[in-house]
Amino acid sequence: MTVLQNDILRVTSRMSYKSPGTDVVNVQHFQSLDALPLADPTVFADVGLMLESLLTELRLAQANTYFFVDYTVQNVTQDRLLGTAAWPTYTNGGATGVLASAQIVALLIFNTVVPRTTGRVNIGGMTEANIAASALDAAFVTAMLLYGARLLIPQIITSGRLLYTVYNRVLATQTDPLSATAIANVRTQRRRTQFFGT
């Protein structure tokens, strides 16, 4: 099976507070830009390497008790699962210090030309040292912005090119983000217990 040009890939990254602990799941969508078909196994492996490249600085700013568990790739356009695997090399964050509460997240917003349509990435794993009076320190904000800047450009993988996109699953439409904004103050995100809540 192959990934075709303009196919939308749903990439689910799973991290965890402590081990085992509260899972943190980020879902992002990427559009395949290449005219030639790309083999599923190659794309799947490349996505793992791409995720690690995107998170280079951010992972170093995240606590070493924040763990990278696995990632899943699904071809939304063709309604096919490419697979789930452990992160290629990342196991945990690179910063020492006390891990902040699991409810506290940093928010990265991706703006588009479509009204009321934005991409949102909630980022966990910061240490208490990264937060003062509800505000993130400059180092963590810088790491977030580097991550956001990388997502705005096509990601070159060995099998081709992928572009982060804001995808509306209800309308099955996608919009390319124009800019990334790091919100300076932390947010609270309620964690849900598996099989409970909506």
C-alpha positions, 0 to 999 in steps of 0.5 A: 500500500502507498501514500498518495499526493495530498493524502492526509496523515493523522499522527498521534503522539503519546507521552506519559507523566512518570511511568506508568502514569497519566498519558498525554496524547497529541494529534496532528495532521500532515499532508503528503506533497509528493506526486509519486506514491510513497510506500507505507512502511517507509512513510511510517518509519520516517514519521517517527524520525520527523517527530523527533526532529521537530521536537529537538529543543522542546524535548530538552526543555521537558522534564526527564520524568516525562516519557515518550511512549509511542506514535500512531499513523493513520492515512485519513484519506484512505481510511487505513492504519499504517501502524503504531511503534515506540519513538525511534530514540526518544525515551524521556525529556532532557531537563532535571527538576520537578515535573509540573502538574499533569493538568498544566500545559503550554499552548501553541496556536497555529493561525490560518486564513479561515475564520475561527479555524486554528490548530492547537497543540497542548504541550506538557512536560515542563518543570516547575522551574519553567513557571513563575506566576503562571507564566512560562520562562523565556527558554521554554517559550523559545523551544515552543516557537522553534517547534512551531516554526518547523511545523510551518514548513514542509518536513523533508523525510527520506521518502518525500515531503510532509506538511503540517495542516489544520484538518477539519474531520467533520468537513474533511477539509484542510487548511495550511497554517500561516503562523505559530503563536506561543501563549506565554501563560500556562493553561489548565487541561483536565485529564480524563480517566480511561473509559470515563467522561466524554 
